[in-house]
Amino acid sequence: MQIDKELDTRGLNCPLPILKAKKALADMLSGQLLKVVSTDAGSTRDFQAFAKQTGNDLVGQETAGGDFIHVLKRR
């Protein structure tokens, strides 16, 4: 998977990871991929809802240690 931009939001709680992702996606082209790394356990659910609301595709989610990794595709 070719990641175009990566955001490190470790240590930030909701809604900051979502707000930072929204801002980053606004500066990206359609089809580009954004990877967001978070330590907020609620971010998994938050990014699922964010993707539905915005029309961006949530193409992957995984947990690695204490990190929650989300990959969004810009609509």
Backbone bond lengths (Angstrom), bond angles and torsions (degrees), N, CA, C in turn:
res aa  C-N    CA-C-N  psi(-1)  N-CA   C-N-CA  omega(-1)  CA-C   N-CA-C  phi
1 M - - - 1.454 - - 1.539 108.09 -
2 Q 1.309 116.66 127.01 1.464 122.98 -179.90 1.530 109.37 -89.59
3 I 1.330 116.83 104.55 1.466 121.83 178.62 1.528 108.80 -83.66
4 D 1.325 116.62 127.32 1.463 121.06 -178.88 1.523 112.78 -89.54
5 K 1.329 116.22 -29.02 1.468 120.12 -178.70 1.524 107.76 -151.59
6 E 1.326 116.16 143.58 1.463 120.23 178.90 1.523 109.82 -127.40
7 L 1.333 115.12 137.22 1.464 121.98 178.46 1.525 109.06 -117.99
8 D 1.312 116.57 130.69 1.455 121.66 174.48 1.517 107.92 -103.61
9 T 1.336 116.21 106.88 1.468 120.28 -179.49 1.527 110.23 -112.81
10 R 1.327 116.70 25.46 1.466 120.30 178.86 1.529 109.41 -59.27
11 G 1.330 115.37 137.58 1.456 120.78 178.51 1.523 113.98 87.91
12 L 1.322 116.79 -9.29 1.470 120.58 178.59 1.523 110.05 -98.26
13 N 1.315 116.33 141.37 1.461 120.90 178.22 1.516 110.43 -106.64
14 C 1.333 114.94 163.82 1.453 123.02 179.29 1.521 109.10 -51.30
15 P 1.291 119.52 136.37 1.461 129.10 8.84 1.533 114.01 -99.05
16 L 1.335 118.45 10.25 1.460 119.83 -173.00 1.536 114.92 -59.25
17 P 1.352 120.10 -43.64 1.476 117.60 177.79 1.533 112.59 -59.00
18 I 1.318 116.93 -38.93 1.469 121.35 179.18 1.530 110.44 -67.19
19 L 1.317 116.91 -44.66 1.464 120.14 -179.25 1.528 111.65 -63.31
20 K 1.324 116.91 -40.77 1.459 120.52 178.28 1.533 110.77 -67.31
21 A 1.327 116.79 -37.63 1.466 120.59 177.91 1.522 110.34 -66.36
22 K 1.323 117.02 -41.74 1.464 121.32 179.10 1.525 110.62 -59.88
23 K 1.331 116.36 -43.93 1.461 121.06 179.69 1.530 110.66 -65.45
24 A 1.319 117.13 -42.77 1.471 120.96 179.86 1.523 111.17 -64.30
25 L 1.333 117.27 -42.38 1.470 121.09 -179.83 1.528 111.45 -63.49
26 A 1.318 116.92 -33.14 1.463 120.66 -179.40 1.526 111.67 -63.42
27 D 1.327 116.30 -26.84 1.466 121.13 -179.13 1.528 112.94 -93.94
28 M 1.333 117.11 4.21 1.462 121.06 -176.46 1.525 110.98 -105.72
29 L 1.320 115.22 161.92 1.457 121.30 178.21 1.525 110.56 -89.21
30 S 1.317 116.73 156.87 1.454 121.97 178.18 1.526 110.28 -57.13
31 G 1.325 115.70 132.55 1.463 120.87 178.60 1.514 114.36 93.03
32 Q 1.333 117.36 -12.70 1.466 119.32 179.19 1.530 110.45 -75.46
33 L 1.339 115.47 154.79 1.455 121.49 -177.12 1.523 111.73 -107.21
34 L 1.337 114.85 135.75 1.456 123.17 177.02 1.521 108.48 -116.42
35 K 1.332 115.90 127.04 1.463 121.51 176.15 1.519 107.85 -105.64
36 V 1.337 115.92 127.45 1.463 121.61 179.03 1.525 108.22 -118.57
37 V 1.330 116.69 125.60 1.462 122.23 177.15 1.519 107.45 -108.06
38 S 1.331 115.95 126.06 1.457 122.00 -175.04 1.529 109.97 -134.43
39 T 1.329 116.12 156.37 1.469 120.87 172.14 1.530 110.90 -109.46
40 D 1.319 117.24 2.37 1.464 123.00 179.76 1.523 109.15 -81.80
41 A 1.336 116.21 114.01 1.470 120.70 -177.81 1.530 111.95 -60.06
42 G 1.322 117.42 -28.73 1.464 120.79 179.27 1.518 113.67 -76.99
43 S 1.322 116.94 -7.06 1.468 119.79 -176.32 1.523 112.86 -66.47
44 T 1.327 117.57 -27.12 1.466 119.91 178.94 1.526 109.93 -59.44
45 R 1.298 115.20 -51.38 1.476 121.41 179.07 1.538 110.61 -66.73
46 D 1.323 116.27 -40.43 1.464 120.84 -178.51 1.524 111.82 -61.89
47 F 1.336 117.52 -43.82 1.457 119.99 -178.69 1.529 111.92 -71.24
48 Q 1.328 117.54 -29.59 1.469 119.66 174.45 1.521 110.03 -63.67
49 A 1.324 116.69 -45.35 1.469 121.18 179.46 1.533 110.58 -67.14
50 F 1.335 116.82 -41.10 1.465 121.48 179.76 1.526 110.89 -59.85
51 A 1.321 116.88 -43.56 1.463 120.99 -179.49 1.532 110.67 -62.94
52 K 1.327 116.94 -43.12 1.467 120.38 178.75 1.522 111.53 -63.06
53 Q 1.322 116.46 -42.26 1.467 121.00 -176.32 1.520 112.99 -71.04
54 T 1.329 117.09 -32.81 1.463 120.50 -173.47 1.523 114.18 -99.55
55 G 1.339 117.29 -14.84 1.456 119.89 -178.66 1.520 113.97 83.88
56 N 1.336 117.41 2.02 1.459 120.63 173.46 1.528 108.04 -79.01
57 D 1.337 116.79 149.40 1.460 120.34 -179.23 1.517 110.70 -88.03
58 L 1.328 116.20 131.08 1.455 121.40 171.95 1.523 105.47 -91.15
59 V 1.321 116.96 100.61 1.469 120.52 -171.90 1.517 112.85 -91.48
60 G 1.331 117.83 -9.06 1.455 118.92 177.59 1.509 112.61 -172.14
61 Q 1.343 113.96 146.15 1.458 121.62 173.50 1.515 107.32 -142.93
62 E 1.325 116.62 137.71 1.456 119.73 175.70 1.524 109.16 -152.64
63 T 1.317 114.50 162.38 1.457 121.23 176.28 1.516 107.64 -115.32
64 A 1.328 116.57 131.33 1.464 121.86 178.29 1.520 107.30 -131.71
65 G 1.313 116.55 103.35 1.459 120.07 -174.67 1.510 109.09 64.64
66 G 1.321 117.60 -123.76 1.459 121.04 178.12 1.514 113.08 -95.78
67 D 1.344 116.56 7.45 1.464 120.96 -178.60 1.528 111.43 -99.04
68 F 1.315 114.35 141.64 1.460 121.85 174.44 1.524 106.04 -111.42
69 I 1.324 115.76 121.97 1.461 121.13 -174.12 1.520 109.37 -111.59
70 H 1.325 115.47 129.49 1.463 122.34 -178.26 1.523 108.28 -126.29
71 V 1.333 116.19 135.53 1.460 120.40 176.90 1.520 107.82 -121.16
72 L 1.331 115.08 121.34 1.466 122.78 -179.55 1.513 110.24 -113.45
73 K 1.331 115.86 141.22 1.459 122.26 175.25 1.512 108.35 -105.80
74 R 1.322 115.76 122.96 1.472 121.57 -178.88 1.515 110.77 -62.94
75 R 1.318 116.95 131.49 1.471 120.69 179.82 1.498 111.39 -73.40
